[in-house]
């Protein structure tokens, strides 16, 4: 199994910044990539960003491209989501997830992920 623990959420004003962290433990060797998803009240969970552990290739949702940056620290088994120019519509619970190598789904698809963190709340006020 892979355990994921997110941190770094909170309340911030529009235009501000936050950095989320997700620390992975357990059988991290089976993880091919990591993703961030978010879910706002009354809405479906949506893809935010993903990163491949080996090589660091990244993927972003159009809604966050240019504002959010995902990075990883392989030595610490930790990924980060640096969020800047935050908007009220970024308010959601943010989840990190682990993407195993043996899946047919792409990193933007939530079905590609088999382990999820508990989520961290991000609230952007106007």
ZIKA-V812373 format. One record per residue. N is the residue number from 1. RES is the residue in three letters. PHI is phi in radians with two decimals (none if undefined). D_FIRST is the distance of its C-alpha to the first C-alpha in whole Angstrom. Layout:
n=N res=RES phi=PHI d_first=D_FIRST
n=N res=RES phi=PHI d_first=D_FIRST
This chain:
n=1 res=UNK phi=none d_first=0
n=2 res=UNK phi=-2.13 d_first=4
n=3 res=UNK phi=-1.81 d_first=7
n=4 res=UNK phi=-2.22 d_first=10
n=5 res=UNK phi=-2.24 d_first=13
n=6 res=UNK phi=-1.59 d_first=16
n=7 res=UNK phi=-2.71 d_first=20
n=8 res=UNK phi=1.83 d_first=23
n=9 res=UNK phi=-1.24 d_first=25
n=10 res=UNK phi=2.86 d_first=28
n=11 res=UNK phi=-1.83 d_first=32
n=12 res=UNK phi=-2.53 d_first=34
n=13 res=UNK phi=-1.40 d_first=37
n=14 res=UNK phi=-0.97 d_first=37
n=15 res=UNK phi=1.63 d_first=38
n=16 res=UNK phi=-1.46 d_first=35
n=17 res=UNK phi=-2.32 d_first=32
n=18 res=UNK phi=-2.57 d_first=29
n=19 res=UNK phi=-2.17 d_first=26
n=20 res=UNK phi=-1.65 d_first=22
n=21 res=UNK phi=-2.16 d_first=19
n=22 res=UNK phi=-2.45 d_first=16
n=23 res=UNK phi=-1.73 d_first=14
n=24 res=UNK phi=-1.83 d_first=10
n=25 res=UNK phi=-2.50 d_first=9
n=26 res=UNK phi=1.61 d_first=6
n=27 res=UNK phi=-1.45 d_first=6
n=28 res=UNK phi=-1.18 d_first=8
n=29 res=UNK phi=-1.13 d_first=10
n=30 res=UNK phi=-1.45 d_first=9
n=31 res=UNK phi=-1.52 d_first=10
n=32 res=UNK phi=-1.57 d_first=14
n=33 res=UNK phi=-2.67 d_first=15
n=34 res=UNK phi=-2.24 d_first=15
n=35 res=UNK phi=-2.31 d_first=17
n=36 res=UNK phi=-2.01 d_first=19
n=37 res=UNK phi=-2.20 d_first=20
n=38 res=UNK phi=-2.48 d_first=22
n=39 res=UNK phi=-2.45 d_first=24
n=40 res=UNK phi=-1.63 d_first=27
n=41 res=UNK phi=-0.98 d_first=29
n=42 res=UNK phi=1.36 d_first=30
n=43 res=UNK phi=-2.12 d_first=28
n=44 res=UNK phi=-1.36 d_first=26
n=45 res=UNK phi=-1.16 d_first=23
n=46 res=UNK phi=-2.22 d_first=24
n=47 res=UNK phi=-1.18 d_first=22
n=48 res=UNK phi=-2.02 d_first=23
n=49 res=UNK phi=-2.82 d_first=22
n=50 res=UNK phi=-2.61 d_first=20
n=51 res=UNK phi=-2.49 d_first=20
n=52 res=UNK phi=-1.54 d_first=19
n=53 res=UNK phi=-1.01 d_first=17
n=54 res=UNK phi=-1.61 d_first=20
n=55 res=UNK phi=1.76 d_first=23
n=56 res=UNK phi=1.37 d_first=23
n=57 res=UNK phi=-1.03 d_first=24
n=58 res=UNK phi=-2.14 d_first=24
n=59 res=UNK phi=-2.36 d_first=25
n=60 res=UNK phi=-2.36 d_first=26
n=61 res=UNK phi=-1.24 d_first=27
n=62 res=UNK phi=-1.02 d_first=31
n=63 res=UNK phi=-1.18 d_first=31
n=64 res=UNK phi=-2.06 d_first=30
n=65 res=UNK phi=-1.04 d_first=31
n=66 res=UNK phi=1.54 d_first=33
n=67 res=UNK phi=-1.98 d_first=32
n=68 res=UNK phi=-1.89 d_first=28
n=69 res=UNK phi=-2.32 d_first=27
n=70 res=UNK phi=-1.81 d_first=23
n=71 res=UNK phi=-2.47 d_first=23
n=72 res=UNK phi=-2.47 d_first=20
n=73 res=UNK phi=-2.17 d_first=20
n=74 res=UNK phi=-1.05 d_first=18
n=75 res=UNK phi=-1.13 d_first=19
n=76 res=UNK phi=-1.74 d_first=17
n=77 res=UNK phi=0.90 d_first=14
n=78 res=UNK phi=-2.27 d_first=16
n=79 res=UNK phi=-2.06 d_first=18
n=80 res=UNK phi=-2.27 d_first=21
n=81 res=UNK phi=-2.28 d_first=23
n=82 res=UNK phi=-1.52 d_first=27
n=83 res=UNK phi=-1.99 d_first=28
n=84 res=UNK phi=-2.18 d_first=32
n=85 res=UNK phi=0.83 d_first=35
n=86 res=UNK phi=-1.13 d_first=33
n=87 res=UNK phi=-2.07 d_first=35
n=88 res=UNK phi=-1.04 d_first=35
n=89 res=UNK phi=-1.27 d_first=33
n=90 res=UNK phi=-1.46 d_first=30
n=91 res=UNK phi=-1.07 d_first=30
n=92 res=UNK phi=-3.12 d_first=26
n=93 res=UNK phi=-1.55 d_first=23
n=94 res=UNK phi=-1.81 d_first=21
n=95 res=UNK phi=-2.09 d_first=17
n=96 res=UNK phi=-1.78 d_first=15
n=97 res=UNK phi=-2.60 d_first=12
n=98 res=UNK phi=-1.85 d_first=10
n=99 res=UNK phi=-1.94 d_first=12
n=100 res=UNK phi=-1.32 d_first=11
n=101 res=UNK phi=-1.26 d_first=14
n=102 res=UNK phi=-1.57 d_first=15
n=103 res=UNK phi=-2.35 d_first=16
n=104 res=UNK phi=-1.53 d_first=20
n=105 res=UNK phi=-1.56 d_first=20
n=106 res=UNK phi=-1.46 d_first=21
n=107 res=UNK phi=-1.02 d_first=19
n=108 res=UNK phi=-1.39 d_first=22
n=109 res=UNK phi=-1.70 d_first=20
n=110 res=UNK phi=-1.08 d_first=18
n=111 res=UNK phi=-1.22 d_first=17
n=112 res=UNK phi=-1.34 d_first=15
n=113 res=UNK phi=-1.87 d_first=12
n=114 res=UNK phi=-2.01 d_first=9
n=115 res=UNK phi=-2.25 d_first=8
n=116 res=UNK phi=-2.26 d_first=11
n=117 res=UNK phi=-1.41 d_first=12
n=118 res=UNK phi=-1.46 d_first=15
n=119 res=UNK phi=1.66 d_first=18
n=120 res=UNK phi=-2.39 d_first=21
n=121 res=UNK phi=-1.40 d_first=24
n=122 res=UNK phi=-2.10 d_first=27
n=123 res=UNK phi=-2.14 d_first=30
n=124 res=UNK phi=-1.95 d_first=33
n=125 res=UNK phi=-1.68 d_first=37
n=126 res=UNK phi=-1.53 d_first=40
